[in-house]
């Protein structure tokens, strides 16, 4: 969100490029409504986005074509097995499979430095197992 010559402009980032998506008068009803909606989004915890192992590998390889898909797939499967067996980060939280496959067994916060996942991917079968087994701290239902 930026102000420019009395107008409110909203942007999105696509592949590192800022793309303007809307422009309207700064003090109008639309600007007030957008500010309120954006504020509400910041207050909401989105959590993880479930994704299948093969689907994640495909997406990852699209962004990282120089990596070896078979090695990534093997690493993710090992991390899924570890997570389902109850593997924990050194801080005590459950491991984040998607991050752990690349960075070693650790939780989302220890890998990213962020307090809570907000639209980040996690393997669907791990999320389902954790939802079926309440009491995993730090993991949204």
Secondary structure by P-SEA (a helix, b strand, c coil): ccccccbbbbbbbcccbbbbccccccccaaaaaaaaaaaaaaaccccbbbbcaaaaaaaaaaacccccaaaaaaaaaaaaaaaaaccccccccccccccccccccccccccccccccccccccaaaaaaaaaccccccccc
